[in-house]
Amino acid sequence: EDPSLAKHFKGHRDAVTSVDFSCTKKQLVSGSMDSCLMIWSMKPQMRAYRFMGHKDAVLCVQFSPSGHLVASGSRDKTVRLWIPSIKGESTVFKAHTATVRSVHFSSDGQSLVTASDDKTIKVWTVHRQKFLFSLSQHINWVRCARFSPDGRLIVSSSDDKTVKLWDKTSRECIHSFCEHGGFVNHVDFHPSGNCIAAGGTDSTVKLWDIRMNRLLQHYQGNSVVNSLSFHPSGNYLVTASSDSTLKILDLLEGRLLYTLHGHQGPATCVAFSRDGDLFASGGSDEQVMVWKTNFDADYGDVVKPQKYGSSVDGTHGTGSEMDCSIHHKKTKTRDSCRTHEQQEEETSLANTLEHIMGQLDVLTQTVSILEQRLTLTEDKLKECLENQQKIIQNKTN
């Protein structure tokens, strides 16, 4: 069955720049050039929330892994952390000296990586928004930065036409990929953590094996690639292009699987849900669209690594093995002999821990909001005292 349009949301007043699903798929966040975030409910007849706070275009948004926070980056040089509820409260911190293009949570939700036109990548703690360190070897705007699934690496893409791989512990650039012929708009890790994919203004998508630093696959399109997202199985990749299309690439076969038309004007962003059942896209037409994936019910069911002979335009490809792309959904595990009660108990424990972590997110964010309000109150009191002192001085004089 082909992918199909499930919903579309209207509410933004300018181009949509970024989209992301919450872990439960109950909510979808979008950022826009209209300086707002929108939180859309996937339930029918539920109203959307419009979050206002940024003073300029919002260029990137992402839900935390627990779903209890949303990070946003803006042209106003700040990053905000929001509680995605009806109150829409947020804390703000001056993250960079120029436009913030990218925000991304680590998989444990403890760290945030940001990328900016000031040519740097910065890493922060989430709970206190404390700056940890900067990565600064790019020589032009940094469009995108992402943590690896295990949190040990960071990948970044830039207008200097490079993709850089960084070691988070040593804070050193361990490799630069220079094969792109234009600005590199977007980069992300394969779910296995062994590969990366990047797309840019040269209308290509390139996949590299980061264990051997070699190009695995090369897809030549007809238009600028603005965004891309891996399916959780690792077997598919969806891209958003300036020719208004979304393209789904089959990484196992090394070919273009679908071209989807929906947006009027450039498709600017795209993202799969955490389970891969849905993907969302945004465009310069101010619309957010939600699509049902449909194309493979048994994602990666016992598929062996294979060689590739062609790229999507029919030209000869790299011929390398995509052995990092297989995630079996139906392979037997050593856990199969455990009792149903044990599995239920473990699931319950995991859910409880996730809930506690989520509540901790909200609690620490609330504390940060109160701290900010307290600081503002203190500033106002100081200002009032200074004004009173001036009045007294003027009277005595």
Secondary structure, DSSP 8 states (H G I E B T S, - for coil): ---EEEEEEE--SS-EEEEEE-TTSSEEEEEETTSEEEEEESSTT---EEEE--SS-EEEEEE-TTSS-EEEEETTSEEEEE--STT--EEEEE--SS-EEEEEE-TTSSEEEEEETTS-EEEEETTT--EEEEE---SS-EEEEEE-TTSSEEEEEETTS-EEEEETTTTEEEEEE---SS-EEEEEE-TTSSEEEEEETTSEEEEEETTTTEEEEEEE-SS-EEEEEE-TTSSEEEEEETTSEEEEEETTTTEEEEEEE--SS-EEEEEE-TTSSEEEEEETTSEEEEEE--S-TTTTTT----B--B-TTSSB----B-TT----SS---GGGGS-HHHHHHHHHHHHHHHHHHHHHHHHHHHHHHHHHHHHHHHHHHHHHHHHHHHHHHHHH-
